[in-house]
Amino acid sequence: MQEPVVSGGARALVSLTATELAAALRERRVSAVEVLDAFLSRARAHNPAINAVVTWDEARARERARQADAALAKGELWGPLHGVPFTVKDTFSTQGLRTTSGHPLLAEYVPTEDATVVARLKAAGGILFGKTNLPPFAADFQTHGPLLGRTNNPHALERTPGGSSGGASASVAAGLTPFDVGSDIGGSVRLPAHFCGIVSIKPTENRVSNAGHIPDMPNGPRHVRHMACSGPLARSVADLRLILSIIEGADLRNPEVPPVAPLGAAKPRALKGLRLAWADTLGPFRADRETRELFHRFTAAARAEGVVVEETVPASQDFADLLDVWGLMEGGLVGVPLPPDAREAFRGQFLSLPNDLLAKSIVKGTHLDLTGMGETLSRRDGHIATLERFLSGWDAWMVPVSMTAAIAHAPFGHPVDVDGVPGSYLEVLGGFTSLFNATGSPVVVIPLGRTASGLPVGAQLVGRRWADGALP
């Protein structure tokens, strides 16, 4: 064995990124058992206050860690994640391990097969040790529900970590896991990353298979064929690239997922000459004062480093119409196929928000027929073309994730304060993110800074479809 990976024991281990842990394990500077023990120990100490990890697979994880160490001792390497522990959002089916999607209907559901994302992480040598919390059927921008309880933001327990991948973001931010994989149809890996001060990526639509993700319901037809994406949440951009390279690519269980060129390692890029477009207001959505100040500070610093920076938006993009497209598809693809009682509950929660732009469109979507869906998809095509033409002139387009930093826990639909003015719940939390599910664009979230009260603020970096690896 070489020298220990770091001094400081378990606390130091849980501070390492997944990429750093993978390298240390390959070089046998630390054992898989030691790494798993470190994260389990931290989770036992901090998860009770946060409630991020809601289902455990400790016994199987310990056995797999022992096998990982034995394999390395014989010179066998399972893959790029050999011995690295991880968690996944409880929307992903896990063989022999309870999978609830946060809903009482599935409280006792135990799949017989892993979701494709989970299977690929395991095949790469990763060790699954837990499932993370979400709202019922992943249908909220906060994380709380009757089955699994409420998840708290590790930066401020009285605030939400966001949703629907709130347990994923809280567990990564608190050092309970090196990385997690969440899902996103309206902002669910991006809003939580922003609220918790970590990084995430929503890949290009259909870059990653959603086979085994709930919704759709187990053993039923696949309805959610548009907008929904699966992607990692982590503590470094290098981790996002590593994990995405493992889970991406063609899958016979999701035939619409094509073979894609491997993401590959990041290529060093000089800041000078990079082209960055940015905006803090998109149609009806405007970020709060502190977020706008952080955007101005960041763009000024980037310009000083030689980045070409311009505040601009696509001239012909009607963001209100694009949002309507998103809501119609969300209601039609997610709400309509639910079991009758769940469908009525889904529709009812949005009917309770009559003045919210997103809610109104979702409700309309629950009444779409095939002709209406076809018309909606055609409108979507036009928006995608408009945004792609705009993005072709830039390396990335930086826009807010949400109008605010993490909000205090509140009931679904409760007005959200933006610079002292009550704003509509879904518009404030999900207006900026939903737009890019409607276009299927890849989006990386990076930390931008903190508010005066110390809450993290992130930014979305939007890129051209299928150019995920080109995002800075």
C-alpha positions as a Markdown table, in Angstrom:
| # | Residue | x | y | z |
|---|---|---|---|---|
| 1 | Met | 0.0 | 0.0 | 0.0 |
| 2 | Gln | 1.0 | 3.6 | -0.7 |
| 3 | Glu | 0.8 | 6.4 | 1.8 |
| 4 | Pro | -2.8 | 7.2 | 3.0 |
| 5 | Val | -4.8 | 9.3 | 0.6 |
| 6 | Val | -5.1 | 12.2 | 3.1 |
| 7 | Ser | -4.6 | 12.9 | 6.7 |
| 8 | Gly | -7.6 | 13.4 | 8.9 |
| 9 | Gly | -9.4 | 10.0 | 8.6 |
| 10 | Ala | -13.0 | 9.6 | 7.8 |
| 11 | Arg | -13.8 | 13.4 | 7.8 |
| 12 | Ala | -11.2 | 13.9 | 5.1 |
| 13 | Leu | -12.5 | 11.0 | 3.0 |
| 14 | Val | -16.0 | 12.4 | 2.8 |
| 15 | Ser | -14.6 | 15.7 | 1.6 |
| 16 | Leu | -13.1 | 14.1 | -1.5 |
| 17 | Thr | -14.9 | 14.2 | -4.9 |
| 18 | Ala | -16.0 | 11.0 | -6.6 |
| 19 | Thr | -13.1 | 11.5 | -9.1 |
| 20 | Glu | -10.6 | 11.8 | -6.3 |
| 21 | Leu | -12.0 | 8.8 | -4.4 |
| 22 | Ala | -11.9 | 6.7 | -7.6 |
| 23 | Ala | -8.2 | 7.5 | -8.1 |
| 24 | Ala | -7.3 | 6.8 | -4.5 |
| 25 | Leu | -9.1 | 3.5 | -4.6 |
| 26 | Arg | -7.5 | 2.4 | -7.9 |
| 27 | Glu | -4.1 | 3.2 | -6.4 |
| 28 | Arg | -5.0 | 1.4 | -3.2 |
| 29 | Arg | -4.2 | 4.4 | -1.0 |
| 30 | Val | -7.5 | 3.7 | 0.7 |
| 31 | Ser | -9.9 | 0.7 | 0.8 |
| 32 | Ala | -13.5 | 0.6 | -0.4 |
| 33 | Val | -14.5 | -0.6 | 3.1 |
| 34 | Glu | -12.8 | 2.5 | 4.7 |
| 35 | Val | -14.6 | 4.8 | 2.2 |
| 36 | Leu | -18.0 | 3.3 | 2.7 |
| 37 | Asp | -17.5 | 3.3 | 6.5 |
| 38 | Ala | -16.6 | 7.0 | 6.4 |
| 39 | Phe | -19.8 | 8.0 | 4.5 |
| 40 | Leu | -22.0 | 5.7 | 6.6 |
| 41 | Ser | -20.6 | 7.2 | 9.7 |
| 42 | Arg | -21.2 | 10.7 | 8.5 |
| 43 | Ala | -24.7 | 9.8 | 7.4 |
| 44 | Arg | -25.5 | 8.4 | 10.9 |
| 45 | Ala | -24.4 | 11.6 | 12.5 |
| 46 | His | -26.1 | 14.1 | 10.1 |
| 47 | Asn | -28.9 | 12.4 | 8.2 |
| 48 | Pro | -31.4 | 12.5 | 11.1 |
| 49 | Ala | -31.4 | 16.3 | 11.0 |
| 50 | Ile | -31.6 | 16.5 | 7.2 |
| 51 | Asn | -33.6 | 13.4 | 6.2 |
| 52 | Ala | -31.9 | 13.1 | 2.8 |
| 53 | Val | -31.3 | 9.3 | 2.7 |
| 54 | Val | -34.5 | 7.5 | 3.3 |
| 55 | Thr | -33.8 | 3.9 | 2.4 |
| 56 | Trp | -30.5 | 2.0 | 3.1 |
| 57 | Asp | -28.8 | -1.0 | 1.6 |
| 58 | Glu | -26.0 | -1.2 | 4.1 |
| 59 | Ala | -25.5 | -4.9 | 4.3 |
| 60 | Arg | -25.2 | -5.5 | 0.5 |
| 61 | Ala | -23.0 | -2.4 | 0.2 |
| 62 | Arg | -20.6 | -3.7 | 2.9 |
| 63 | Glu | -20.3 | -7.0 | 1.1 |
| 64 | Arg | -19.7 | -5.3 | -2.2 |
| 65 | Ala | -17.0 | -3.1 | -0.7 |
| 66 | Arg | -15.2 | -6.2 | 0.7 |
| 67 | Gln | -15.4 | -7.8 | -2.8 |
| 68 | Ala | -14.1 | -4.6 | -4.3 |
| 69 | Asp | -11.0 | -4.6 | -2.1 |
| 70 | Ala | -10.4 | -8.3 | -2.8 |
| 71 | Ala | -10.7 | -7.7 | -6.5 |
| 72 | Leu | -8.1 | -4.9 | -6.5 |
| 73 | Ala | -5.8 | -7.0 | -4.4 |
| 74 | Lys | -5.8 | -9.5 | -7.3 |
| 75 | Gly | -5.3 | -6.8 | -9.9 |
| 76 | Glu | -8.9 | -6.7 | -11.1 |
| 77 | Leu | -10.5 | -3.4 | -11.9 |
| 78 | Trp | -14.3 | -3.4 | -12.3 |
| 79 | Gly | -14.5 | 0.1 | -13.9 |
| 80 | Pro | -14.0 | 3.8 | -13.4 |
| 81 | Leu | -16.0 | 3.8 | -10.2 |
| 82 | His | -14.4 | 0.8 | -8.6 |
| 83 | Gly | -15.3 | 0.9 | -4.9 |
| 84 | Val | -16.9 | 4.4 | -4.9 |
| 85 | Pro | -20.1 | 4.5 | -2.9 |
| 86 | Phe | -23.1 | 6.4 | -4.2 |
| 87 | Thr | -26.8 | 7.0 | -3.7 |
| 88 | Val | -29.7 | 7.6 | -6.1 |
| 89 | Lys | -33.0 | 9.4 | -6.0 |
| 90 | Asp | -35.9 | 7.1 | -5.0 |
| 91 | Thr | -37.5 | 7.4 | -8.5 |
| 92 | Phe | -35.0 | 4.9 | -9.9 |
| 93 | Ser | -35.9 | 1.2 | -9.6 |
| 94 | Thr | -33.3 | -0.8 | -7.6 |
| 95 | Gln | -33.3 | -4.6 | -7.7 |
| 96 | Gly | -34.2 | -6.0 | -4.3 |
| 97 | Leu | -34.5 | -2.6 | -2.7 |
| 98 | Arg | -37.6 | -0.6 | -2.0 |
| 99 | Thr | -38.5 | 2.0 | -4.6 |
| 100 | Thr | -41.4 | 4.3 | -3.7 |
| 101 | Ser | -41.1 | 7.5 | -5.9 |
| 102 | Gly | -42.2 | 9.1 | -2.6 |
| 103 | His | -45.8 | 7.9 | -3.0 |
| 104 | Pro | -47.9 | 5.8 | -0.6 |
| 105 | Leu | -49.1 | 3.7 | -3.5 |
| 106 | Leu | -45.6 | 2.3 | -3.8 |
| 107 | Ala | -44.7 | 2.1 | -0.2 |
| 108 | Glu | -44.0 | -1.7 | -0.4 |
| 109 | Tyr | -42.8 | -1.9 | -4.0 |
| 110 | Val | -39.5 | -3.8 | -4.4 |
| 111 | Pro | -38.3 | -4.0 | -8.1 |
| 112 | Thr | -36.8 | -7.2 | -9.6 |
| 113 | Glu | -34.6 | -5.2 | -11.9 |
| 114 | Asp | -32.4 | -2.1 | -11.7 |
| 115 | Ala | -33.1 | 1.1 | -13.7 |
| 116 | Thr | -30.6 | 1.4 | -16.5 |
| 117 | Val | -28.8 | 4.3 | -14.7 |
| 118 | Val | -28.3 | 2.2 | -11.6 |
| 119 | Ala | -27.2 | -0.9 | -13.5 |
| 120 | Arg | -24.6 | 1.1 | -15.4 |
| 121 | Leu | -23.2 | 2.7 | -12.2 |
| 122 | Lys | -22.9 | -0.7 | -10.6 |
| 123 | Ala | -21.3 | -2.2 | -13.7 |
| 124 | Ala | -18.7 | 0.6 | -13.5 |
| 125 | Gly | -17.8 | -0.5 | -10.0 |
| 126 | Gly | -19.9 | 1.9 | -8.0 |
| 127 | Ile | -21.5 | 0.7 | -4.7 |
| 128 | Leu | -25.1 | 1.7 | -4.0 |
| 129 | Phe | -25.8 | 2.2 | -0.3 |
| 130 | Gly | -28.9 | 4.3 | -0.2 |
| 131 | Lys | -31.9 | 6.0 | -1.8 |
| 132 | Thr | -32.7 | 9.7 | -1.4 |
| 133 | Asn | -35.8 | 11.6 | -0.7 |
| 134 | Leu | -38.3 | 13.3 | -3.1 |
| 135 | Pro | -41.9 | 14.6 | -3.1 |
| 136 | Pro | -44.6 | 12.2 | -4.2 |
| 137 | Phe | -44.0 | 11.2 | -7.9 |
| 138 | Ala | -41.4 | 13.9 | -8.0 |
| 139 | Ala | -44.1 | 16.6 | -8.5 |
| 140 | Asp | -42.9 | 19.6 | -6.5 |
| 141 | Phe | -40.0 | 22.0 | -6.2 |
| 142 | Gln | -39.7 | 21.2 | -2.5 |
| 143 | Thr | -39.0 | 17.8 | -1.0 |
| 144 | His | -41.7 | 16.6 | 1.5 |
| 145 | Gly | -44.4 | 14.1 | 1.5 |
| 146 | Pro | -46.6 | 11.8 | 3.7 |
| 147 | Leu | -44.5 | 8.7 | 3.1 |
| 148 | Leu | -40.9 | 9.8 | 3.5 |
| 149 | Gly | -41.2 | 13.1 | 5.4 |
| 150 | Arg | -39.4 | 16.4 | 4.8 |
| 151 | Thr | -35.8 | 17.0 | 3.7 |
| 152 | Asn | -34.0 | 20.0 | 5.1 |
| 153 | Asn | -31.3 | 22.2 | 3.5 |
| 154 | Pro | -28.0 | 21.4 | 5.1 |
| 155 | His | -27.0 | 25.1 | 4.9 |
| 156 | Ala | -30.1 | 26.2 | 6.8 |
| 157 | Leu | -32.4 | 23.5 | 8.2 |
| 158 | Glu | -35.4 | 25.8 | 8.2 |
| 159 | Arg | -35.2 | 26.1 | 4.4 |
| 160 | Thr | -35.9 | 23.6 | 1.6 |
| 161 | Pro | -33.1 | 22.0 | -0.5 |
| 162 | Gly | -35.4 | 22.2 | -3.5 |
| 163 | Gly | -37.1 | 19.5 | -5.4 |
| 164 | Ser | -37.7 | 17.1 | -6.7 |
| 165 | Ser | -34.2 | 15.8 | -6.2 |
| 166 | Gly | -33.9 | 17.5 | -2.8 |
| 167 | Gly | -32.7 | 14.4 | -1.0 |
| 168 | Ala | -30.0 | 14.0 | -3.6 |
| 169 | Ser | -28.7 | 17.6 | -3.4 |
| 170 | Ala | -28.9 | 17.7 | 0.4 |
| 171 | Ser | -26.9 | 14.4 | 0.7 |
| 172 | Val | -24.2 | 15.6 | -1.6 |
| 173 | Ala | -23.9 | 19.0 | 0.0 |
| 174 | Ala | -23.8 | 17.5 | 3.5 |
| 175 | Gly | -21.1 | 15.0 | 2.5 |
| 176 | Leu | -23.3 | 12.0 | 3.1 |
| 177 | Thr | -22.5 | 10.7 | -0.4 |
| 178 | Pro | -19.9 | 11.5 | -3.1 |
| 179 | Phe | -22.6 | 11.8 | -5.7 |
| 180 | Asp | -26.2 | 11.1 | -6.5 |
| 181 | Val | -28.2 | 10.8 | -9.7 |
| 182 | Gly | -31.5 | 12.6 | -9.9 |
| 183 | Ser | -34.1 | 13.3 | -12.5 |
| 184 | Asp | -35.4 | 16.5 | -14.1 |
| 185 | Ile | -38.5 | 17.4 | -16.0 |
| 186 | Gly | -38.9 | 21.0 | -14.8 |
| 187 | Gly | -35.7 | 21.8 | -12.9 |
| 188 | Ser | -35.4 | 18.9 | -10.5 |
| 189 | Val | -31.6 | 18.4 | -10.6 |
| 190 | Arg | -30.9 | 22.1 | -11.2 |
| 191 | Leu | -33.0 | 23.9 | -8.5 |
| 192 | Pro | -31.7 | 21.7 | -5.7 |
| 193 | Ala | -28.1 | 22.1 | -6.9 |
| 194 | His | -28.7 | 25.9 | -6.8 |
| 195 | Phe | -30.3 | 25.8 | -3.4 |
| 196 | Cys | -27.6 | 23.6 | -1.9 |
| 197 | Gly | -24.4 | 25.1 | -3.5 |
| 198 | Ile | -23.3 | 22.1 | -5.6 |
| 199 | Val | -23.1 | 21.3 | -9.3 |
| 200 | Ser | -25.4 | 19.3 | -11.5 |
| 201 | Ile | -26.2 | 18.6 | -15.2 |
| 202 | Lys | -29.4 | 18.1 | -17.0 |
| 203 | Pro | -28.2 | 16.4 | -20.1 |
| 204 | Thr | -29.6 | 16.8 | -23.6 |
| 205 | Glu | -33.0 | 15.1 | -23.7 |
| 206 | Asn | -32.5 | 11.3 | -24.5 |
| 207 | Arg | -28.8 | 11.3 | -23.9 |
| 208 | Val | -29.4 | 9.2 | -20.8 |
| 209 | Ser | -32.0 | 6.3 | -20.6 |
| 210 | Asn | -34.9 | 6.8 | -18.2 |
| 211 | Ala | -35.7 | 3.0 | -18.2 |
| 212 | Gly | -36.8 | 2.0 | -14.7 |
| 213 | His | -37.7 | 5.6 | -13.6 |
| 214 | Ile | -41.0 | 6.2 | -11.8 |
| 215 | Pro | -43.1 | 7.9 | -13.2 |
| 216 | Asp | -43.9 | 6.0 | -15.5 |
| 217 | Met | -45.6 | 3.5 | -13.3 |
| 218 | Pro | -43.9 | 0.0 | -12.8 |
| 219 | Asn | -44.9 | -2.6 | -15.4 |
| 220 | Gly | -47.0 | -0.2 | -17.3 |
| 221 | Pro | -46.7 | 1.6 | -20.6 |
| 222 | Arg | -44.1 | 4.3 | -21.1 |
| 223 | His | -45.8 | 7.7 | -21.4 |
| 224 | Val | -43.0 | 10.1 | -20.3 |
| 225 | Arg | -41.0 | 10.2 | -23.6 |
| 226 | His | -40.2 | 13.9 | -23.7 |
| 227 | Met | -38.5 | 16.5 | -21.5 |
| 228 | Ala | -37.6 | 14.1 | -18.6 |
| 229 | Cys | -33.8 | 13.7 | -18.1 |
| 230 | Ser | -31.6 | 11.9 | -15.6 |
| 231 | Gly | -28.3 | 13.5 | -14.5 |
| 232 | Pro | -25.8 | 13.6 | -11.7 |
| 233 | Leu | -25.4 | 15.9 | -8.7 |
| 234 | Ala | -21.9 | 16.2 | -7.3 |
| 235 | Arg | -19.3 | 18.5 | -5.8 |
| 236 | Ser | -17.1 | 19.0 | -8.9 |
| 237 | Val | -17.6 | 19.5 | -12.7 |
| 238 | Ala | -15.1 | 16.7 | -13.2 |
| 239 | Asp | -17.5 | 14.4 | -11.4 |
| 240 | Leu | -20.4 | 15.4 | -13.6 |
| 241 | Arg | -18.4 | 14.5 | -16.7 |
| 242 | Leu | -17.2 | 11.2 | -15.2 |
| 243 | Ile | -20.7 | 10.1 | -14.1 |
| 244 | Leu | -22.4 | 11.2 | -17.3 |
| 245 | Ser | -19.9 | 9.3 | -19.4 |
| 246 | Ile | -21.0 | 6.1 | -17.5 |
| 247 | Ile | -24.7 | 6.5 | -17.6 |
| 248 | Glu | -25.2 | 8.0 | -21.1 |
| 249 | Gly | -25.8 | 6.1 | -24.4 |
| 250 | Ala | -28.1 | 3.8 | -26.3 |
| 251 | Asp | -30.4 | 1.4 | -24.4 |
| 252 | Leu | -32.7 | -1.2 | -25.8 |
| 253 | Arg | -35.1 | -0.5 | -23.0 |
| 254 | Asn | -35.4 | 3.1 | -24.2 |
| 255 | Pro | -35.0 | 2.8 | -28.0 |
| 256 | Glu | -35.2 | 6.6 | -28.5 |
| 257 | Val | -31.8 | 7.0 | -26.8 |
| 258 | Pro | -29.2 | 7.0 | -29.6 |
| 259 | Pro | -25.6 | 6.0 | -29.6 |
| 260 | Val | -23.7 | 9.2 | -28.7 |
| 261 | Ala | -20.1 | 10.1 | -29.1 |
| 262 | Pro | -18.4 | 9.5 | -25.8 |
| 263 | Leu | -18.2 | 12.5 | -23.6 |
| 264 | Gly | -14.5 | 12.1 | -23.0 |
| 265 | Ala | -12.2 | 13.9 | -20.7 |
| 266 | Ala | -12.4 | 17.6 | -20.3 |
| 267 | Lys | -10.0 | 19.5 | -22.6 |
| 268 | Pro | -8.2 | 22.5 | -21.0 |
| 269 | Arg | -9.7 | 25.7 | -22.3 |
| 270 | Ala | -8.3 | 29.2 | -21.9 |
| 271 | Leu | -10.7 | 31.7 | -20.5 |
| 272 | Lys | -9.6 | 34.3 | -23.0 |
| 273 | Gly | -11.8 | 34.2 | -26.0 |
| 274 | Leu | -14.6 | 32.2 | -24.5 |
| 275 | Arg | -18.0 | 33.6 | -25.6 |
| 276 | Leu | -20.5 | 33.9 | -22.8 |
| 277 | Ala | -24.0 | 35.3 | -23.3 |
| 278 | Trp | -26.1 | 36.0 | -20.2 |
| 279 | Ala | -29.4 | 37.4 | -19.0 |
| 280 | Asp | -31.1 | 37.8 | -15.6 |
| 281 | Thr | -34.6 | 38.3 | -17.1 |
| 282 | Leu | -36.4 | 35.9 | -19.5 |
| 283 | Gly | -39.8 | 37.1 | -20.6 |
| 284 | Pro | -42.0 | 37.1 | -17.4 |
| 285 | Phe | -39.2 | 35.9 | -15.2 |
| 286 | Arg | -36.8 | 38.2 | -13.4 |
| 287 | Ala | -34.3 | 37.2 | -10.7 |
| 288 | Asp | -34.2 | 39.0 | -7.4 |
| 289 | Arg | -31.8 | 41.8 | -6.6 |
| 290 | Glu | -29.1 | 39.7 | -4.9 |
| 291 | Thr | -29.1 | 37.2 | -7.7 |
| 292 | Arg | -28.8 | 40.0 | -10.3 |
| 293 | Glu | -25.9 | 41.5 | -8.3 |
| 294 | Leu | -24.0 | 38.2 | -8.3 |
| 295 | Phe | -24.6 | 37.9 | -12.1 |
| 296 | His | -23.1 | 41.4 | -12.7 |
| 297 | Arg | -20.2 | 40.6 | -10.4 |
| 298 | Phe | -19.4 | 37.3 | -12.1 |
| 299 | Thr | -19.7 | 38.7 | -15.7 |
| 300 | Ala | -17.5 | 41.6 | -14.8 |
| 301 | Ala | -14.8 | 39.2 | -13.5 |
| 302 | Ala | -15.2 | 37.0 | -16.5 |
| 303 | Arg | -14.7 | 40.0 | -18.8 |
| 304 | Ala | -11.6 | 41.0 | -17.0 |
| 305 | Glu | -10.2 | 37.5 | -17.7 |
| 306 | Gly | -10.7 | 38.0 | -21.4 |
| 307 | Val | -14.1 | 36.3 | -21.8 |
| 308 | Val | -16.3 | 37.8 | -24.4 |
| 309 | Val | -19.4 | 38.7 | -22.4 |
| 310 | Glu | -22.7 | 40.0 | -23.7 |
| 311 | Glu | -26.1 | 40.5 | -22.0 |
| 312 | Thr | -28.5 | 39.1 | -24.7 |
| 313 | Val | -31.5 | 36.9 | -25.3 |
| 314 | Pro | -32.8 | 35.2 | -28.5 |
| 315 | Ala | -34.6 | 38.1 | -30.3 |
| 316 | Ser | -37.6 | 36.0 | -31.5 |
| 317 | Gln | -38.0 | 33.7 | -28.5 |
| 318 | Asp | -41.4 | 34.0 | -26.9 |
| 319 | Phe | -40.7 | 32.7 | -23.4 |
| 320 | Ala | -44.3 | 32.9 | -22.2 |
| 321 | Asp | -45.3 | 30.7 | -25.2 |
| 322 | Leu | -42.3 | 28.3 | -24.5 |
| 323 | Leu | -43.5 | 28.0 | -20.9 |
| 324 | Asp | -47.0 | 27.2 | -22.1 |
| 325 | Val | -45.5 | 24.4 | -24.3 |
| 326 | Trp | -43.7 | 23.0 | -21.2 |
| 327 | Gly | -46.9 | 23.0 | -19.1 |
| 328 | Leu | -49.0 | 21.4 | -21.8 |
| 329 | Met | -46.5 | 18.6 | -22.2 |
| 330 | Glu | -46.0 | 18.2 | -18.4 |
| 331 | Gly | -49.8 | 17.8 | -17.9 |
| 332 | Gly | -50.2 | 15.5 | -20.9 |
| 333 | Leu | -47.2 | 13.2 | -20.4 |
| 334 | Val | -47.1 | 13.0 | -16.6 |
| 335 | Gly | -50.6 | 13.8 | -15.3 |
| 336 | Val | -52.9 | 12.0 | -17.8 |
| 337 | Pro | -51.3 | 8.5 | -17.4 |
| 338 | Leu | -51.4 | 8.4 | -13.6 |
| 339 | Pro | -53.9 | 6.1 | -11.9 |
| 340 | Pro | -57.3 | 7.9 | -11.6 |
| 341 | Asp | -57.0 | 8.9 | -7.9 |
| 342 | Ala | -53.5 | 10.1 | -8.4 |
| 343 | Arg | -54.4 | 11.9 | -11.6 |
| 344 | Glu | -57.1 | 13.9 | -9.9 |
| 345 | Ala | -54.8 | 14.7 | -7.1 |
| 346 | Phe | -52.2 | 15.8 | -9.6 |
| 347 | Arg | -54.7 | 18.1 | -11.4 |
| 348 | Gly | -56.1 | 19.4 | -8.2 |
| 349 | Gln | -52.8 | 20.7 | -6.8 |
| 350 | Phe | -52.4 | 22.8 | -9.9 |
| 351 | Leu | -56.0 | 24.0 | -10.0 |
| 352 | Ser | -55.3 | 25.4 | -6.5 |
| 353 | Leu | -52.9 | 27.9 | -8.2 |
| 354 | Pro | -55.3 | 29.7 | -10.7 |
| 355 | Asn | -53.0 | 32.7 | -11.3 |
| 356 | Asp | -49.7 | 30.8 | -11.9 |
| 357 | Leu | -48.6 | 30.6 | -15.5 |
| 358 | Leu | -47.1 | 27.1 | -15.1 |
| 359 | Ala | -50.0 | 25.7 | -13.2 |
| 360 | Lys | -52.6 | 26.9 | -15.8 |
| 361 | Ser | -50.7 | 25.3 | -18.6 |
| 362 | Ile | -50.3 | 22.0 | -16.7 |
| 363 | Val | -54.0 | 21.8 | -16.1 |
| 364 | Lys | -54.7 | 22.5 | -19.8 |
| 365 | Gly | -52.2 | 19.7 | -20.5 |
| 366 | Thr | -54.2 | 17.2 | -18.5 |
| 367 | His | -57.0 | 17.5 | -21.1 |
| 368 | Leu | -54.9 | 17.2 | -24.3 |
| 369 | Asp | -55.9 | 14.6 | -26.9 |
| 370 | Leu | -53.4 | 13.3 | -29.5 |
| 371 | Thr | -54.2 | 16.1 | -31.9 |
| 372 | Gly | -53.5 | 18.6 | -29.2 |
| 373 | Met | -50.2 | 16.9 | -28.2 |
| 374 | Gly | -49.1 | 16.9 | -31.8 |
| 375 | Glu | -49.8 | 20.6 | -32.1 |
| 376 | Thr | -47.9 | 21.3 | -28.9 |
| 377 | Leu | -44.9 | 19.3 | -30.1 |
| 378 | Ser | -44.9 | 21.2 | -33.4 |
| 379 | Arg | -44.8 | 24.5 | -31.4 |
| 380 | Arg | -41.9 | 23.0 | -29.4 |
| 381 | Asp | -40.0 | 22.3 | -32.6 |
| 382 | Gly | -40.0 | 25.9 | -33.5 |
| 383 | His | -38.8 | 27.0 | -30.1 |
| 384 | Ile | -35.9 | 24.5 | -30.3 |
| 385 | Ala | -34.8 | 25.8 | -33.7 |
| 386 | Thr | -34.9 | 29.4 | -32.4 |
| 387 | Leu | -32.8 | 28.7 | -29.4 |
| 388 | Glu | -30.3 | 26.5 | -31.3 |
| 389 | Arg | -29.7 | 29.3 | -33.8 |
| 390 | Phe | -29.0 | 31.7 | -30.9 |
| 391 | Leu | -26.7 | 29.3 | -29.1 |
| 392 | Ser | -24.6 | 28.5 | -32.1 |
| 393 | Gly | -22.9 | 31.9 | -31.6 |
| 394 | Trp | -21.9 | 31.2 | -28.0 |
| 395 | Asp | -20.0 | 28.7 | -25.8 |
| 396 | Ala | -22.7 | 29.0 | -23.2 |
| 397 | Trp | -25.7 | 31.1 | -22.2 |
| 398 | Met | -25.8 | 31.9 | -18.4 |
| 399 | Val | -29.2 | 32.5 | -16.9 |
| 400 | Pro | -30.6 | 32.2 | -13.3 |
| 401 | Val | -31.8 | 28.9 | -11.9 |
| 402 | Ser | -34.6 | 30.5 | -9.9 |
| 403 | Met | -35.7 | 34.0 | -8.9 |
| 404 | Thr | -34.4 | 33.5 | -5.3 |
| 405 | Ala | -32.0 | 31.5 | -3.1 |
| 406 | Ala | -33.4 | 28.7 | -1.0 |
| 407 | Ile | -36.8 | 29.5 | 0.5 |
| 408 | Ala | -38.2 | 28.6 | 3.9 |
| 409 | His | -40.2 | 25.4 | 4.0 |
| 410 | Ala | -43.8 | 26.3 | 2.9 |
| 411 | Pro | -46.9 | 24.5 | 1.7 |
| 412 | Phe | -47.2 | 23.7 | -2.0 |
| 413 | Gly | -48.4 | 26.8 | -3.8 |
| 414 | His | -47.6 | 29.3 | -1.0 |
| 415 | Pro | -46.6 | 32.7 | -2.5 |
| 416 | Val | -42.8 | 33.2 | -2.6 |
| 417 | Asp | -41.3 | 36.6 | -1.7 |
| 418 | Val | -39.2 | 38.2 | -4.4 |
| 419 | Asp | -37.7 | 41.5 | -3.3 |
| 420 | Gly | -40.6 | 42.1 | -0.9 |
| 421 | Val | -43.3 | 41.2 | -3.4 |
| 422 | Pro | -45.2 | 37.9 | -3.3 |
| 423 | Gly | -44.6 | 35.8 | -6.4 |
| 424 | Ser | -46.4 | 32.8 | -7.8 |
| 425 | Tyr | -45.0 | 29.6 | -6.4 |
| 426 | Leu | -44.2 | 27.6 | -9.6 |
| 427 | Glu | -43.1 | 30.7 | -11.5 |
| 428 | Val | -40.6 | 31.8 | -8.9 |
| 429 | Leu | -39.1 | 28.4 | -8.3 |
| 430 | Gly | -39.4 | 26.7 | -11.7 |
| 431 | Gly | -39.9 | 29.4 | -14.4 |
| 432 | Phe | -36.3 | 29.7 | -15.4 |
| 433 | Thr | -35.6 | 25.9 | -15.4 |
| 434 | Ser | -38.7 | 24.6 | -17.1 |
| 435 | Leu | -37.9 | 26.5 | -20.3 |
| 436 | Phe | -34.9 | 24.3 | -21.0 |
| 437 | Asn | -36.8 | 21.0 | -20.5 |
| 438 | Ala | -39.2 | 22.3 | -23.2 |
| 439 | Thr | -36.2 | 22.8 | -25.5 |
| 440 | Gly | -34.3 | 19.6 | -24.4 |
| 441 | Ser | -31.1 | 21.6 | -24.0 |
| 442 | Pro | -28.2 | 20.5 | -21.8 |
| 443 | Val | -27.7 | 22.7 | -18.8 |
| 444 | Val | -24.9 | 22.7 | -16.1 |
| 445 | Val | -25.5 | 24.4 | -12.8 |
| 446 | Ile | -22.5 | 25.9 | -11.1 |
| 447 | Pro | -22.3 | 27.8 | -7.8 |
| 448 | Leu | -22.1 | 31.6 | -8.4 |
| 449 | Gly | -21.8 | 33.0 | -4.9 |
| 450 | Arg | -23.8 | 33.5 | -1.7 |
| 451 | Thr | -26.4 | 36.0 | -0.5 |
| 452 | Ala | -25.8 | 38.4 | 2.3 |
| 453 | Ser | -27.3 | 35.8 | 4.7 |
| 454 | Gly | -24.9 | 33.0 | 3.4 |
| 455 | Leu | -27.3 | 31.1 | 1.1 |
| 456 | Pro | -25.9 | 29.6 | -2.1 |
| 457 | Val | -26.8 | 31.0 | -5.5 |
| 458 | Gly | -26.1 | 29.1 | -8.7 |
| 459 | Ala | -26.4 | 29.8 | -12.4 |
| 460 | Gln | -27.5 | 27.7 | -15.4 |
| 461 | Leu | -25.1 | 27.3 | -18.2 |
| 462 | Val | -27.2 | 26.4 | -21.3 |
| 463 | Gly | -25.6 | 24.8 | -24.3 |
| 464 | Arg | -26.6 | 23.4 | -27.7 |
| 465 | Arg | -28.4 | 20.1 | -27.9 |
| 466 | Trp | -26.0 | 17.1 | -28.0 |
| 467 | Ala | -23.0 | 19.4 | -27.2 |
| 468 | Asp | -23.1 | 18.6 | -23.5 |
| 469 | Gly | -19.3 | 18.1 | -23.3 |
| 470 | Ala | -18.6 | 21.6 | -24.8 |
| 471 | Leu | -20.2 | 23.4 | -21.9 |
| 472 | Pro | -17.4 | 25.3 | -20.0 |
